[in-house]
Amino acid sequence: MATYSAHNFNSQHYDDSRPNYPEQYYQALMKYHSQKGDNQLAVDIGCGSGFVAFKLLDYFKHVIGTDPSTTMITQCKNSTSETEQKRIEFLIGTGEQHPPKIESNSVDLITGGECCHWVNHERFFQESYRVLKPNGTLGYWFYKDPVFVGYPKANEIYTNYTYNSSYDVNPNDDFERYMGPYYQQPGHDYLRTLMKEIEVPADKFYDITRHEYVSDRDGVPTSSEDPFVTKTPLFISKKITMKWFLNYVKSWSAYHNWMDEHGDKYDIAEKFTEEIKQAMGWDDNTVVEVIWDTVYTFARKR
């Protein structure tokens, strides 16, 4: 996305303000992959600040992280130690077009975390099929929106700011007061639906596994439950403060797009966070639990 390629984009802030993937998820991914796949080369597309790519070093002899953003790739290179440089590299590339160094039938595993709702899916599947070895694994996943557990009013305000348009309420308003229209489409709608509309092509892949966790439907685990057993290995939960939430909002592409157009009026992330705080009686240091709906897909190349 163009926002993350901007030279003034703070990639370290992006990394610090995002949730991480649990160890149980990587174990589930590698359990699936190791049934038929090798461990020579893994490629992580949309690698961002590189935390998935670096994690794959635990399992693969060589790892390549790709991203269309020079800002992100520069941060990854600056974060790579001399020892890691022997086994990992970061290159400009996309899920639809890998860099020339990645040859056909050469990759054991392709991963894509929190990025595959943005790609051109037909080209993405075709390119993944081209570079994967036979029986190689394609694994992609993402989380949706944070859900304030037990606080429906906070979730209502969240939905307004991230999906709706203020013109629907005040058609004659002098500017758009929500961020929904400032997301790239159709990727944001794919995020909202957990990409239900997109199917992995069965003529190119087999053993296709898709698993989603939707908290409203599947429930929030109780203190006696192991969510990684009862819900999903991609269970993401976090105790946050509203100060953390403010930084989280400021990592969004829609926030940067809105601020580019209306930033002379106010900081929309601050207004958004303040509205939740006032409605709920919270302050910057109030600690609340949030969880994320998630989905992951695994498939093997035919």
Disulfide bonds with the S-S distance in Angstrom:
none
